[in-house]
Amino acid sequence: MSAIERRCHDRRHPGRSIRSVGLFAFGMVLGAAAGHLAAARALGPVVETLAASGTTVTGETIAYPAGAPAKVTAAVVSFAPGQETGWHTHGIPGFAYILEGEVTVDYGEAGKRTLKAGDGLLEAVGTPHNGRNSGSGPLRILAVFMGADGLPTSVPAEPR
């Protein structure tokens, strides 16, 4: 009979040794799991690509403006339910990421698209469009524009 078996059969402390063996095994499992987590962290941060393309949501080729110093503008734009952007275009490339809520964007002849929290897109540049908070709660969009000094991020436009 092994030492473990003798302890398990010890009549003075029935079950105590079995609990000890069980706790030891549980500790080993937790230790192994912690080791795997530490190894995953050692590999570095997890990167999740939100958008990567050479074209906009409406298929336009992305081109950066030339002739002026580069300027990147990042803003969080908030809308109440039903509120709209108004028809506009962007003369510079931009990226939008929906932080909260739902937006439906009308691109005129290019159709409509609905985006929800967690969705990202490369903004239409020359295509007039209108965004509307189509959800029942607030809409928050992170907008990042890659332009040049002196150029506006958006310009009012007529729908097509």
KALINDA-V669196 format. One record per residue. N is the residue number from 1. PHI is phi as a letter, one per 40 degrees, with the letter a starting at -180 (none if undefined). OMEGA is omega in whole degrees, 0 to 359 (NA if undefined). D_CENTER is the distance of its C-alpha to the mean C-alpha in Angstrom with 1 decimal. Layout:
N_PHI_OMEGA_D_CENTER, N_PHI_OMEGA_D_CENTER
This chain:
1_none_181_59.2, 2_c_180_56.3, 3_c_180_55.5, 4_c_179_52.5, 5_c_179_54.6, 6_c_180_57.3, 7_c_180_54.9, 8_c_181_53.5, 9_c_181_57.1, 10_c_185_58.1, 11_c_181_59.8, 12_c_182_59.6, 13_b_183_55.7, 14_c_175_54.7, 15_g_184_51.0, 16_c_181_50.1, 17_c_177_49.9, 18_c_177_47.8, 19_c_181_45.3, 20_c_179_45.3, 21_c_179_44.7, 22_c_179_41.8, 23_c_178_40.2, 24_c_180_40.7, 25_c_179_39.0, 26_c_178_36.1, 27_c_178_35.8, 28_c_179_35.8, 29_c_178_32.9, 30_c_178_30.8, 31_c_179_31.8, 32_c_179_30.7, 33_c_179_27.3, 34_c_178_26.9, 35_c_178_28.0, 36_c_178_25.3, 37_c_179_22.5, 38_c_179_24.2, 39_c_179_24.3, 40_c_179_20.6, 41_c_182_20.0, 42_c_180_22.6, 43_c_178_20.8, 44_h_183_18.2, 45_c_176_14.5, 46_c_180_12.1, 47_b_178_10.1, 48_b_180_7.3, 49_c_181_8.0, 50_c_177_6.0, 51_a_176_9.6, 52_a_183_13.0, 53_a_174_16.2, 54_b_179_19.5, 55_b_180_19.6, 56_c_179_18.1, 57_c_179_17.1, 58_b_175_20.9, 59_g_179_22.0, 60_c_176_23.2, 61_c_180_23.5, 62_c_178_21.6, 63_b_180_24.3, 64_c_180_24.1, 65_c_179_27.0, 66_b_173_29.9, 67_g_179_32.7, 68_b_177_31.1, 69_c_180_29.2, 70_c_178_25.5, 71_a_177_23.4, 72_b_179_19.6, 73_b_177_18.7, 74_b_182_15.5, 75_a_170_15.7, 76_b_182_14.2, 77_b_184_16.1, 78_b_181_17.1, 79_b_172_19.1, 80_c_177_21.4, 81_d_180_21.8, 82_g_181_23.6, 83_c_183_23.2, 84_b_176_22.9, 85_c_193_22.2, 86_g_182_25.5, 87_c_183_26.1, 88_a_171_25.1, 89_b_174_24.3, 90_b_177_22.7, 91_c_182_25.1, 92_b_179_22.4, 93_c_179_19.2, 94_a_178_16.0, 95_b_177_12.2, 96_b_178_10.6, 97_b_182_7.2, 98_c_180_8.1, 99_c_185_7.8, 100_a_174_10.7, 101_g_184_13.2, 102_a_178_14.2, 103_b_172_15.6, 104_b_182_18.2, 105_b_178_19.0, 106_c_179_22.6, 107_b_180_23.3, 108_g_182_27.0, 109_c_181_28.6, 110_c_175_25.3, 111_g_181_24.3, 112_b_175_21.6, 113_b_176_18.0, 114_b_181_16.1, 115_b_181_12.4, 116_b_180_10.8, 117_d_181_8.1, 118_g_178_4.7, 119_c_176_6.8, 120_b_177_7.4, 121_a_172_11.0, 122_c_187_13.7, 123_d_170_16.0, 124_c_182_19.5, 125_c_184_22.0, 126_c_182_25.6, 127_c_177_24.9, 128_c_180_25.6, 129_a_180_23.1, 130_b_178_22.7, 131_b_179_19.6, 132_b_175_20.5, 133_c_183_18.8, 134_c_178_19.8, 135_c_181_18.6, 136_c_180_21.0, 137_b_180_19.1, 138_c_175_17.6, 139_b_176_15.0, 140_b_182_12.9, 141_b_170_11.4, 142_c_180_10.4, 143_b_179_12.9, 144_b_181_13.8, 145_b_179_17.2, 146_b_186_19.1, 147_b_180_22.7, 148_a_180_26.0, 149_d_179_28.0, 150_g_179_29.7, 151_c_179_27.6, 152_c_178_25.9, 153_c_176_22.2, 154_a_182_23.5, 155_b_177_27.0, 156_d_183_28.4, 157_a_173_29.4, 158_c_178_31.3, 159_c_176_29.8, 160_b_NA_31.0
